[in-house]
Amino acid sequence: MSAPGIWIILPIAAGAGLFFLRRWYRLSVSLGTGLSLLLALLAWKLPVDENIYLGPLIIKINSTLNILGRQFILLDNERPLMLAIYLLAAIWFAAAYVGKVGRMFVPLGLVITGLLTAVPGVSPFLYAAMLVEMITLVSVVLLSRPGHPVPRGALRFLIFQTLGMPFILFTGWLLTGVEASPGELALVSRAAILLGIGFAFWLAIFPFHTWLPMVAEEAHPLVSGFVFLMLPFVVMLFGLGLLDRYAWLRDLLRLGQANGLLLFAGVLMVLTGGVWAVFQRHLGRMLGFAIMVEIGKALLALGLQGGLPLFFSMLLPRTVALAVWSLALAVLKNSPGKKYQHGLGASEMDGIGYKMPLTAASLSLANFSIAGLPLLAGFPVFLSLLQRIASIAPTIALFTLIGTVGLFIGGLRTLAVLFKGADTESQGWHIQERGPVIIFLLAGCLALLLIGLFPQWFLPQAAGLAQAFGHLLPLP
């Protein structure tokens, strides 16, 4: 038995099996959510490369799995990352029950999660580019409606992700020469430039970001939220793994040039996403611009010396906010009281907050949390990030603040649309939310408030995920 077999092969095989059970939607969602929780529990309790004594039996979970001459390696110190990935998947699969995502979401979601887990663990690392391409192809199927043409946003997503693949492959080829001659500065610079361009495509760094709002507009909100959360996070884990493995990349970061590029890319993403959010009149596209802001804040944290714990501290607030936001959009999209069906434009959402006040309030809270409003989950980490940036680059801190203020203004405009005018059809308030929707949204809003009020209860555990990358942490 091996760790990659448990956390990579098993979910992919389970996703393929659930494909044949997709007709029974509740069963499929329950099995997918239960398996994700089980894998998260195993990541928490099951040691790797150590003997496990079960009475007379001795079991050892190996860290390495060989497939066709290639190795998949999941070490014991990476178990917290597996725990985080499968908890994120479980949250989304559970929300699928009330969000009416579609019968293919859980089976394909499990396949995507297994492939994402394989990205940081594959060796040689250049095969991660092929895994990301496979994830992209499966995601395009997930982002498309059955029986309809592939949306423009999904096609652009496929194009940009595919364009990033050859740069990573070329980097792997150059690394052979770099390891043989680490003092060859020209070769090191070329490898670093190619690696940076590849990650710019994968992470939708400006100007390769245009697919984010398009996908958010066209796809089901829970599906787009799942892709927006999982793919950038795992790609960043892959990048951190490269830094942890190759000393010449760490030396390049310590020179300060790479840190400056990360800070510049981060503030550009935050500023661009925030400014566009001010003028946005489509609730789905707002989610895409919020993702731009979140990717930018993550890059800013990685650009700081010793900012790795801060990067992982952002994971929990981001997950809860995106889950609440995506579920609220899904509920609004499926609302029977809209003027027009299957749209989240401002004209279709006028006054719907009178019929679905909890959904409207949840969407606004999630928006304001990502914008860093005090007392909400995103504020403690954002305040720490802003203070650290201001101490070394006040101009970047100012533009970061402007970007988040723009996202906050966009949230106010969304709130104004949802409660615009009087609801003449129902003559005032007429609450339509029922059952599981209320439970899920209330739990999400409560989590946003608790994390914001008591960050010391939650964020240190998330920051502890940085221990998986020991070479990137400052020396004690």
C-alpha positions in Angstrom: 0.0 0.0 0.0 1.3 3.5 -0.9 0.3 7.1 -0.1 -0.1 8.0 -3.8 -2.3 4.9 -4.2 -4.6 6.2 -1.4 -4.7 10.0 -2.2 -4.2 9.9 -6.0 -5.3 6.6 -7.5 -8.3 5.9 -5.2 -10.2 9.2 -5.8 -9.6 9.0 -9.6 -10.9 5.4 -9.6 -13.9 6.4 -7.3 -14.7 9.3 -9.7 -14.8 6.9 -12.6 -17.0 4.6 -10.6 -19.4 7.3 -9.6 -19.9 8.2 -13.2 -22.0 5.1 -13.5 -24.0 6.1 -10.4 -24.7 9.7 -11.6 -28.4 8.9 -12.2 -28.8 8.6 -8.4 -27.8 12.2 -7.5 -28.1 12.1 -3.8 -26.2 8.8 -3.6 -23.4 10.2 -5.8 -23.0 13.4 -3.8 -23.1 11.5 -0.5 -20.5 9.0 -1.6 -18.2 11.7 -3.0 -18.4 13.8 0.1 -17.9 10.8 2.4 -14.9 9.6 0.4 -13.3 13.1 0.5 -13.9 13.3 4.3 -12.4 9.8 4.7 -9.3 10.7 2.7 -8.9 13.9 4.8 -9.2 11.8 8.0 -6.6 9.4 6.7 -4.3 12.3 5.8 -4.7 13.5 9.4 -4.1 10.2 11.2 -2.3 7.8 8.8 1.6 8.1 9.0 3.7 7.5 5.9 6.8 5.4 5.8 6.2 4.2 9.4 5.0 0.9 10.7 1.4 0.8 11.9 0.6 -2.0 14.3 -3.0 -3.4 14.2 -2.8 -6.3 16.7 -0.6 -9.0 15.0 -0.6 -7.1 11.7 2.0 -4.6 10.7 1.1 -2.2 7.9 3.4 0.3 6.3 2.3 3.1 3.9 5.1 3.7 1.4 5.7 7.2 0.2 6.5 6.2 -3.4 4.5 4.7 -6.2 6.1 3.8 -9.6 3.9 4.0 -12.7 5.4 3.4 -16.2 8.9 4.4 -14.9 7.7 7.6 -13.3 7.5 8.2 -9.5 4.7 9.7 -7.5 6.0 10.7 -4.1 3.9 11.9 -1.1 6.0 12.3 2.0 4.8 12.3 5.6 5.3 16.1 6.0 2.9 16.6 3.1 0.0 15.0 4.8 -1.4 18.3 6.1 -1.6 19.5 2.5 -3.5 16.4 1.5 -5.8 17.1 4.5 -6.4 20.6 3.2 -7.1 19.5 -0.4 -9.6 16.9 0.5 -11.4 19.0 3.1 -11.8 21.7 0.4 -13.2 19.1 -2.0 -15.6 17.8 0.7 -17.0 21.3 1.3 -17.7 21.8 -2.4 -19.2 18.3 -2.9 -21.5 18.8 0.1 -22.7 22.2 -1.3 -23.4 20.5 -4.6 -26.5 18.9 -3.0 -28.3 22.2 -2.5 -26.6 24.1 -5.4 -28.1 21.9 -8.2 -24.8 21.7 -9.9 -25.4 18.7 -12.2 -24.8 15.0 -12.1 -21.3 15.1 -13.5 -19.8 17.5 -10.9 -19.0 15.0 -8.1 -17.5 12.2 -10.4 -15.4 14.7 -12.4 -14.6 16.7 -9.3 -13.0 13.6 -7.6 -11.0 12.9 -10.8 -9.8 16.5 -10.8 -8.9 16.4 -7.1 -6.9 13.2 -7.5 -5.0 14.7 -10.5 -4.4 17.9 -8.5 -2.9 15.9 -5.7 -0.5 14.2 -8.1 0.8 17.6 -9.5 3.2 18.4 -6.6 4.2 14.8 -6.1 5.2 13.6 -9.6 8.9 13.1 -10.5 10.4 14.2 -12.8 8.6 17.5 -12.2 8.1 18.3 -15.9 5.3 15.6 -16.0 3.3 18.0 -13.8 2.7 20.1 -16.9 1.0 17.1 -18.5 -1.1 16.5 -15.4 -2.2 20.2 -15.4 -3.2 19.8 -19.0 -5.2 16.7 -18.1 -6.9 18.6 -15.3 -7.7 21.4 -17.7 -9.3 19.0 -20.2 -11.5 17.5 -17.5 -12.4 20.9 -16.2 -13.5 22.1 -19.6 -16.0 19.2 -19.6 -17.1 20.2 -16.2 -17.5 23.9 -17.2 -19.6 23.1 -20.2 -23.3 22.3 -20.2 -24.2 18.9 -21.7 -25.7 19.2 -25.2 -24.4 22.7 -25.7 -21.3 24.1 -27.4 -18.2 24.7 -25.2 -18.5 28.2 -23.8 -16.0 30.9 -24.9 -14.6 31.2 -21.4 -13.8 27.5 -21.1 -12.1 27.6 -24.5 -10.0 30.5 -23.5 -9.2 28.8 -20.2 -8.0 25.7 -22.2 -5.9 27.9 -24.5 -4.1 29.7 -21.8 -3.5 26.6 -19.7 -2.2 24.8 -22.8 0.1 27.7 -23.7 1.7 27.4 -20.2 2.6 23.8 -20.6 5.5 24.1 -23.1 7.2 26.7 -21.0 7.3 24.2 -18.0 8.5 21.5 -20.3 11.3 23.7 -21.7 12.2 24.5 -18.1 12.6 20.9 -17.3 14.9 20.4 -20.2 17.0 23.4 -19.2 17.2 22.1 -15.6 19.4 19.3 -16.8 22.0 21.8 -17.8 21.5 23.9 -14.7 22.1 21.0 -12.4 25.3 20.2 -14.3 26.5 23.8 -14.3 24.8 25.7 -11.5 27.2 28.6 -12.0 26.1 29.2 -15.6 24.1 32.4 -15.0 22.7 32.7 -18.5 21.2 29.2 -18.3 19.8 29.9 -14.9 18.2 33.1 -16.1 16.6 31.4 -19.1 15.2 28.6 -17.0 13.8 31.1 -14.4 12.2 33.3 -17.2 10.5 30.3 -18.9 9.3 29.0 -15.5 7.9 32.4 -14.7 6.0 32.7 -18.0 4.6 29.2 -17.6 3.2 30.0 -14.1 1.9 33.3 -15.4 -0.3 31.4 -17.9 -1.4 28.9 -15.3 -2.2 31.4 -12.6 -4.0 33.8 -14.9 -1.6 36.6 -14.2 -2.4 39.9 -16.0 -2.8 40.0 -19.0 -3.6 36.3 -19.1 -6.6 36.7 -16.8 -9.4 37.3 -19.3 -10.8 33.8 -18.9 -11.6 34.2 -15.2 -14.6 36.6 -15.5 -15.7 34.8 -18.7 -15.8 31.4 -17.0 -17.5 33.0 -13.9 -20.2 34.4 -16.1 -20.9 31.3 -18.2 -20.4 28.3 -15.9 -22.3 27.2 -12.9 -21.1 29.2 -9.9 -20.2 26.2 -7.8 -18.2 24.6 -10.7 -16.3 27.8 -11.5 -15.7 28.4 -7.7 -14.3 24.9 -7.4 -11.9 25.4 -10.4 -10.9 28.9 -9.2 -10.0 27.7 -5.7 -8.4 24.3 -6.3 -6.3 24.9 -9.5 -4.4 28.1 -8.4 -3.8 26.7 -4.9 -2.3 23.4 -6.2 -0.2 25.2 -8.9 1.2 27.4 -6.2 2.0 24.3 -4.1 3.8 22.9 -7.2 5.8 26.1 -7.5 6.7 26.1 -3.8 7.8 22.5 -4.2 10.2 23.5 -7.0 11.6 26.2 -4.8 12.0 23.8 -1.9 13.8 21.3 -4.1 16.1 23.5 -6.2 18.7 25.6 -4.3 19.4 27.8 -7.3 15.8 28.9 -7.4 15.9 29.8 -3.7 19.2 31.7 -4.3 17.5 33.6 -7.1 14.6 34.6 -4.7 17.1 35.7 -2.1 18.6 38.2 -4.6 15.5 40.2 -4.3 14.6 40.4 -8.0 12.1 37.5 -8.0 10.5 38.9 -4.8 10.1 42.2 -6.6 8.4 40.5 -9.6 6.1 38.6 -7.3 5.1 41.8 -5.5 4.6 43.6 -8.8 2.5 40.8 -10.2 0.5 40.6 -7.0 -0.4 44.3 -6.8 -1.2 44.4 -10.5 -3.7 41.5 -10.0 -5.3 43.1 -6.9 -5.5 46.5 -8.5 -6.9 45.2 -11.9 -9.5 43.0 -10.2 -10.6 45.7 -7.8 -10.9 48.4 -10.4 -12.9 46.2 -12.8 -15.2 45.1 -10.0 -16.3 48.7 -9.4 -17.8 48.9 -12.9 -19.2 45.3 -13.1 -22.9 44.7 -13.6 -22.9 40.9 -13.7 -22.9 39.1 -10.4 -21.1 36.1 -11.8 -18.3 38.1 -13.3 -17.8 39.7 -9.9 -16.7 36.4 -8.6 -14.0 36.2 -11.4 -12.6 39.6 -10.4 -12.6 38.6 -6.7 -10.5 35.6 -7.7 -8.1 37.9 -9.3 -7.8 39.9 -6.1 -7.2 36.6 -4.1 -4.5 35.4 -6.5 -2.9 38.8 -6.2 -2.9 38.7 -2.4 -1.4 35.2 -2.5 1.4 36.4 -4.8 2.1 39.4 -2.5 2.4 37.0 0.5 4.8 34.8 -1.4 6.9 37.9 -2.4 7.6 38.7 1.2 10.6 37.3 3.0 9.2 34.7 5.4 5.7 35.2 4.0 4.9 31.5 3.5 2.9 31.1 6.8 0.9 34.2 5.8 0.2 32.6 2.4 -1.3 29.5 4.0 -3.2 31.5 6.6 -5.2 33.0 3.7 -6.5 29.5 2.7 -9.2 29.1 5.2 -10.8 32.6 4.9 -10.6 32.3 1.1 -12.2 28.9 1.1 -15.1 29.8 3.3 -15.8 33.1 1.4 -15.6 31.5 -2.0 -17.9 28.6 -0.9 -20.5 31.0 0.5 -20.2 33.3 -2.5 -20.5 30.4 -5.0 -23.4 28.8 -3.2 -25.3 32.1 -3.0 -24.8 32.7 -6.7 -26.0 29.2 -7.4 -29.2 29.7 -5.3 -29.9 33.0 -7.1 -29.3 31.5 -10.5 -31.8 28.8 -9.7 -34.3 31.1 -8.1 -37.8 30.7 -9.5 -38.7 34.3 -8.9 -36.3 35.9 -11.3 -37.5 38.0 -14.2 -35.4 35.8 -16.6 -33.9 32.4 -16.0 -30.3 31.2 -16.3 -28.7 34.7 -15.8 -27.0 36.7 -13.1 -27.0 40.1 -14.8 -28.1 43.2 -12.9 -31.3 43.5 -14.8 -32.3 40.0 -13.8 -31.4 40.4 -10.1 -33.2 43.7 -9.4 -35.0 43.4 -6.1 -34.5 39.7 -5.7 -33.0 40.3 -2.2 -36.6 40.9 -1.0 -37.4 37.2 -1.8 -34.0 35.7 -0.8 -32.6 38.0 1.9 -30.3 35.4 3.5 -28.8 34.5 0.1 -28.3 38.2 -0.7 -26.7 38.9 2.7 -24.5 35.8 2.4 -23.2 36.9 -1.0 -22.4 40.4 0.4 -20.6 39.1 3.5 -18.4 36.8 1.3 -17.7 39.8 -1.0 -16.8 42.0 1.9 -14.7 39.3 3.5 -12.5 39.0 0.5 -12.3 42.8 0.3 -10.9 42.7 3.9 -13.8 44.3 5.8 -13.1 44.4 9.6 -14.8 41.7 11.7 -14.9 39.3 8.8 -12.7 36.3 8.1 -10.5 38.0 5.5 -9.6 41.0 7.6 -6.9 39.6 10.1 -4.8 38.1 7.3 -5.2 41.1 5.0 -4.3 43.5 7.8 -1.1 41.6 8.5 -0.3 41.4 4.8 -0.8 45.2 4.4 1.3 46.0 7.4 4.3 43.9 6.2 4.1 45.3 2.7 3.9 48.9 3.9 7.1 48.4 5.9 9.1 47.7 2.8 7.1 49.1 -0.1 4.5 51.8 0.9 3.5 52.4 -2.8 2.6 48.8 -3.3 0.6 48.8 -0.1 -1.3 51.8 -1.2 -2.3 50.3 -4.6 -3.2 47.0 -2.8 -5.5 49.0 -0.6 -7.0 50.8 -3.6 -7.7 47.4 -5.3 -9.5 46.0 -2.2 -11.5 49.2 -1.8 -12.6 48.8 -5.4 -13.8 45.2 -4.6 -15.7 46.6 -1.6 -17.4 49.3 -3.7 -18.4 46.5 -6.2 -19.9 44.7 -3.3 -21.9 47.7 -2.3 -23.2 48.1 -5.9 -24.2 44.4 -5.9 -26.1 44.9 -2.6 -27.9 47.9 -4.1 -28.9 45.8 -7.1 -30.2 43.0 -5.0 -32.4 45.3 -2.9 -33.3 47.8 -5.6 -36.7 49.4 -5.3 -39.8 47.7 -4.0 -40.7 44.2 -4.9 -44.1 44.9 -6.5 -44.8 41.3 -7.4 -44.8 40.0 -3.9 -45.7 43.2 -2.1 -42.7 43.4 0.2 -40.7 40.6 1.8 -41.5 37.1 0.7 -38.7 34.7 1.8 -38.3 31.8 -0.5 -35.3 30.1 1.0 -35.9 26.7 2.5 -34.3 23.8 4.3 -30.7 22.9 3.4 -30.0 26.2 1.7 -30.6 28.1 5.0 -28.5 25.7 6.9 -25.5 25.9 4.5 -25.6 29.6 4.2 -26.0 30.3 7.9 -23.1 27.9 8.6 -21.0 29.8 6.1 -21.9 33.2 7.4 -21.2 32.1 11.0 -17.8 30.7 9.9 -17.0 34.1 8.3 -17.8 35.9 11.5 -16.1 33.4 13.9 -12.8 33.4 11.9 -12.9 37.2 11.8 -13.6 37.6 15.5 -11.4 34.8 16.8 -8.5 34.3 14.2 -6.3 32.9 16.9 -8.5 29.8 17.0 -8.2 29.0 13.3 -5.4 30.7 11.4 -2.3 29.3 13.3 -3.3 25.8 12.2 -3.5 26.9 8.6 -0.2 28.6 8.9 1.3 25.4 10.1 1.0 23.9 6.5 4.1 25.9 5.7 6.2 23.2 7.6 5.9 21.0 4.5 8.4 23.3 2.8 11.2 23.4 5.3 13.8 25.0 3.0 11.6 28.0 2.4 11.1 28.9 6.1 13.5 31.3 7.8 16.2 29.8 9.9 15.4 29.7 13.7 
